[in-house]
């Protein structure tokens, strides 16, 4: 038995066929935008981790008069040095998109592909050939099961496991409308996780059946990291020398691979049997030596062990 060696993990997002107008978009604290999957997920191809945007704002910062670029700065006191809080910079800022929620994010679907291999064993497999389950945060309740049959039913061309954003939130016992516990959250205005962002750690736990090395199952075990918010500042340098900053807050999924896999090996069994027999014989010799030469009753034990036949 051994810990599996983590392989590649790929996370992709896909928009639903039809979008709805959820309650938080109707008379909520912020307006809603409807974005495609490539715009919501940042970066667009997640490797082991992914950010799904739930709140966004976009601002364009133009170089002040007399500044050709924000990058040709040789003096730290130069007013062309890019600092969004500087009055020279903020006065030339244009808000392209005000603070807005991403509408109907819960109905988007996530596809997760992952693989493992062994070091001492010859096990090597991707999740498309395994059976798995998305578990609740207590690790006891199955939220969704994954088999070849269910994958084909969801999507005949699916290479991985598909579930909605809401299903992973439900499994982690997370509520985007709940009040954020992050230290930087705006408690005075009741900032929610949808606004501040949230971090969910997902452990993928592997196990294979005894004497069947390729019969591997796994479980997704999601857990909210309490008190964490998540934001990402995406900086885009434009041809005219201006900066466009996309301020993203959202759901941060971080996947970690763990578990125990193994295979039957006759040589290992033989080594263990020989080792066990040696230890038994060694223990017997130690006890016998103590009884015959160290015990107060050694004469009695010697008489019981040896018999004179002449």
C-alpha positions in Angstrom: 0.0 0.0 0.0 1.2 3.5 -0.7 0.0 7.1 -1.1 -1.0 7.9 -4.7 1.3 10.2 -6.7 -0.9 13.2 -7.8 -1.4 13.5 -11.5 -3.0 16.2 -13.6 -6.2 17.9 -12.4 -8.2 20.0 -14.9 -11.2 22.0 -14.1 -13.4 23.6 -16.7 -16.7 25.5 -16.6 -19.7 25.4 -19.0 -22.7 27.7 -19.2 -26.2 26.2 -18.9 -28.4 25.9 -22.0 -30.8 28.6 -20.6 -30.1 31.2 -17.9 -32.5 32.4 -15.3 -33.0 35.6 -13.4 -32.3 34.7 -9.7 -33.6 36.6 -6.8 -30.3 38.3 -5.9 -30.5 40.0 -9.4 -33.9 41.4 -8.7 -33.7 44.5 -6.6 -30.5 43.3 -5.0 -27.6 45.3 -3.6 -25.8 45.1 -7.0 -26.9 44.7 -10.6 -26.2 41.4 -12.4 -24.1 40.6 -15.5 -24.4 37.5 -17.6 -21.0 36.2 -18.7 -19.9 33.2 -20.7 -17.9 30.4 -19.0 -14.5 31.6 -20.3 -15.1 35.1 -18.8 -16.3 33.7 -15.4 -13.4 31.2 -14.9 -10.0 32.8 -14.3 -7.7 31.5 -15.6 -9.8 29.8 -18.2 -8.0 26.4 -17.8 -7.7 25.5 -14.1 -5.0 23.1 -13.1 -5.7 21.9 -9.6 -7.5 25.1 -8.7 -10.0 27.4 -10.2 -11.7 30.7 -9.6 -15.4 31.2 -10.6 -16.2 34.9 -10.6 -19.3 35.9 -8.5 -18.7 39.6 -8.3 -16.7 41.8 -10.7 -15.8 45.4 -11.5 -13.7 46.7 -14.4 -11.8 50.0 -14.4 -9.5 51.5 -17.1 -6.6 53.7 -16.0 -5.1 56.0 -18.5 -1.6 57.5 -18.1 -1.7 61.1 -16.8 -0.8 63.9 -19.1 2.9 63.8 -19.9 3.1 60.1 -19.3 3.5 57.8 -22.3 3.4 54.5 -20.3 3.2 53.1 -16.8 6.2 50.9 -17.4 8.9 53.4 -18.2 9.4 54.6 -14.7 13.0 55.1 -13.3 12.2 57.3 -10.4 9.9 56.1 -7.5 8.6 59.6 -7.0 7.5 59.9 -10.6 3.8 60.6 -10.8 3.6 58.2 -13.7 4.2 55.3 -11.3 1.0 53.2 -11.4 -0.9 53.3 -8.1 -4.7 53.2 -8.4 -5.0 55.1 -5.2 -2.8 58.0 -6.4 -4.9 61.1 -7.3 -2.9 61.5 -10.5 -4.0 58.0 -11.6 -7.5 57.8 -10.2 -8.5 61.1 -11.8 -8.0 59.5 -15.2 -9.9 56.3 -14.4 -12.9 55.2 -16.3 -15.2 52.6 -14.8 -16.1 50.3 -17.6 -18.2 47.9 -15.5 -19.4 48.9 -12.0 -19.5 46.4 -9.2 -21.9 43.7 -10.3 -22.8 40.1 -9.5 -22.6 37.3 -12.1 -26.1 36.1 -12.7 -27.2 32.5 -12.3 -23.7 31.2 -11.5 -25.2 28.3 -9.5 -26.5 26.7 -12.7 -23.2 26.6 -14.5 -21.6 23.1 -14.7 -18.1 22.1 -13.7 -16.2 19.2 -15.2 -13.2 17.8 -13.2 -10.7 15.4 -14.8 -7.9 13.9 -12.6 -5.5 11.0 -12.6 -3.1 9.2 -10.2 -0.3 6.7 -10.4 1.7 4.6 -8.0 5.5 4.7 -7.3 6.0 1.2 -5.8 3.0 -0.2 -7.6 2.1 -0.2 -11.3 -1.2 1.5 -10.7 -1.9 4.4 -13.2 -5.5 5.5 -14.0 -7.7 8.5 -14.8 -11.0 9.2 -13.1 -12.9 8.4 -16.3 -12.2 4.7 -15.6 -13.0 4.8 -11.9 -16.2 5.1 -9.9 -16.5 8.1 -7.6 -18.8 10.2 -5.5 -19.3 13.8 -4.4 -19.7 13.6 -0.6 -21.2 16.1 1.8 -18.9 18.0 4.1 -19.4 15.5 6.9 -18.1 12.7 4.6 -21.1 10.5 5.2 -23.8 11.6 2.7 -23.5 11.0 -1.1 -24.5 14.1 -3.0 -23.8 12.7 -6.5 -22.3 9.5 -7.8 -20.1 9.0 -10.9 -19.8 5.9 -13.0 -19.2 5.3 -16.7 -23.0 5.0 -17.1 -23.8 8.3 -15.4 -21.1 10.2 -17.2 -22.3 9.0 -20.6 -25.9 9.9 -19.6 -24.8 13.5 -18.6 -22.6 14.0 -21.6 -21.6 11.2 -24.1 -18.3 13.1 -24.7 -17.5 13.8 -21.1 -13.9 13.0 -20.1 -14.5 13.7 -16.4 -17.1 14.2 -13.7 -19.8 16.9 -14.2 -21.7 18.7 -11.5 -23.2 22.1 -11.0 -21.7 24.9 -9.0 -24.8 24.6 -6.7 -24.0 20.9 -6.1 -20.5 21.6 -5.0 -21.8 24.4 -2.8 -24.4 22.1 -1.3 -21.8 19.4 -0.7 -19.5 21.9 1.1 -22.4 23.3 3.1 -21.7 26.7 1.6 -24.3 29.4 1.0 -23.3 32.4 -1.2 -26.0 34.4 0.4 -24.6 33.8 3.9 -22.8 36.6 5.7 -19.1 36.5 5.1 -16.8 35.7 8.1 -13.7 37.0 6.4 -11.8 39.7 8.3 -12.0 42.0 5.3 -15.7 41.7 4.8 -17.9 44.8 5.1 -19.9 43.7 8.2 -21.6 47.1 8.4 -23.4 46.5 5.2 -23.8 42.7 5.6 -21.4 41.6 2.9 -22.2 38.1 1.7 -19.9 35.3 0.4 -21.2 36.2 -3.1 -19.6 39.6 -2.7 -16.4 38.8 -0.7 -15.6 35.4 -2.3 -15.2 32.0 -0.6 -12.5 29.2 -0.6 -13.5 25.6 -0.8 -10.8 22.9 -0.3 -11.7 19.6 -2.0 -9.8 16.4 -1.1 -10.0 13.6 -3.6 -9.5 10.4 -1.6 -8.6 7.2 -3.6 -8.8 3.6 -2.6 -8.7 0.3 -4.5 -10.2 -3.1 -3.8 -8.0 -5.8 -2.3 -6.4 -8.1 -4.9 -7.8 -5.8 -7.7 -5.3 -3.1 -8.3 -7.3 -1.4 -11.1 -10.6 -1.4 -9.3 -10.1 2.1 -7.8 -12.8 4.3 -6.3 -12.6 7.9 -5.1 -14.5 10.5 -3.1 -14.7 14.3 -3.4 -14.6 15.7 0.2 -15.3 19.4 0.0 -14.8 21.7 3.0 -15.2 25.5 3.3 -12.2 27.3 4.7 -13.9 29.5 7.3 -12.9 33.1 7.4 -11.4 33.2 3.9 -12.4 35.4 1.1 -10.9 35.3 -2.4 -10.2 38.0 -4.9 -8.0 38.3 -8.0 -6.8 41.4 -9.8 -6.4 40.8 -13.5 -4.2 43.5 -15.1 -4.4 44.1 -18.8 -1.9 46.4 -20.5 -3.6 48.0 -23.5 -1.8 49.2 -26.7 -2.5 52.8 -25.8 -0.5 52.4 -22.6 -3.5 52.3 -20.3 -4.2 49.6 -17.7 -7.5 47.7 -17.5 -8.0 46.1 -14.1 -10.6 43.4 -13.6 -11.4 43.0 -9.9 -12.8 39.5 -9.4 -14.3 38.0 -6.2 -15.6 34.5 -6.4 -15.5 30.8 -5.5 -12.0 29.4 -5.2 -11.9 25.6 -5.6 -8.6 24.0 -4.5 -8.2 20.2 -5.2 -5.8 18.0 -3.2 -5.2 14.3 -3.9 -4.9 11.7 -1.1 -5.7 8.2 -0.2 -4.2 4.7 -0.3 -3.7 2.4 -3.3 -1.8 -0.9 -3.6 -1.5 -4.3 -5.3 -0.8 -7.9 -4.3 2.9 -8.9 -4.6 4.0 -12.4 -3.9 7.7 -11.5 -3.1 6.5 -9.0 -0.6 4.3 -11.6 1.0 7.2 -14.1 1.1 9.5 -11.5 2.7 6.9 -10.7 5.4 6.3 -14.4 6.2 10.0 -15.0 6.5 10.4 -11.9 8.6 7.5 -12.9 10.9 8.9 -16.4 11.4 12.3 -15.0 12.2 10.9 -12.6 14.8 8.9 -15.5 16.4 12.0 -17.6 16.6 14.1 -14.7 17.9 11.5 -14.0 20.6 11.4 -17.7 21.5 15.2 -17.7 21.9 15.2 -14.6 24.1 12.6 -16.1 26.4 14.4 -19.4 26.6 17.7 -17.7 27.4 16.1 -15.7 30.2 14.4 -18.8 31.7 17.5 -21.0 31.6 20.2 -18.6 32.7 18.6 -15.5 34.3 15.5 -16.7 36.2 15.6 -17.8 39.8 13.8 -21.0 38.8 16.4 -21.8 36.0 17.2 -25.2 37.5 13.5 -26.2 37.4 13.1 -24.9 33.8 16.3 -26.7 32.7 14.9 -29.9 34.2 11.7 -29.4 32.4 13.4 -28.7 29.1 16.1 -31.4 29.0 15.7 -35.1 29.8 18.7 -37.4 30.5 18.2 -40.6 28.7 21.4 -42.4 29.8 
